[in-house]
Amino acid sequence: MEQLLAIAFIALLIFFVVKVGSILWRIAGVLFLLFIIYIYKDQMLSQLQNFVANPDFGGIWQSLTNFFSSVFDSVTSFLGTVIE
């Protein structure tokens, strides 16, 4: 259930940022994106350092998939705690 709510939350956020002409929703979307980048900056930097030290173009897709999966899991768990 939390996963469906997380998908709906992310989809609504993207919809409001793109479609709604209000500057407040666009600012909220950018702030949310900056928040996600701030939360995962250490993980992104370590992945970048590992890639620079040992470039593996086949594994970069797996790393990106794992990163976005962890972001999705974090949003899902956050929504799960908000609902309870």
Buried (B, 14 or more C-beta within 10 A) or exposed (E): EBEEBBBEBBEEBEEBBEEEEEEEBBEBBEEEEEEEEEEBEEBEEEBEEEBEEEEEEEEEEEBEEEBEEEBBEBBBEEBBEEEE
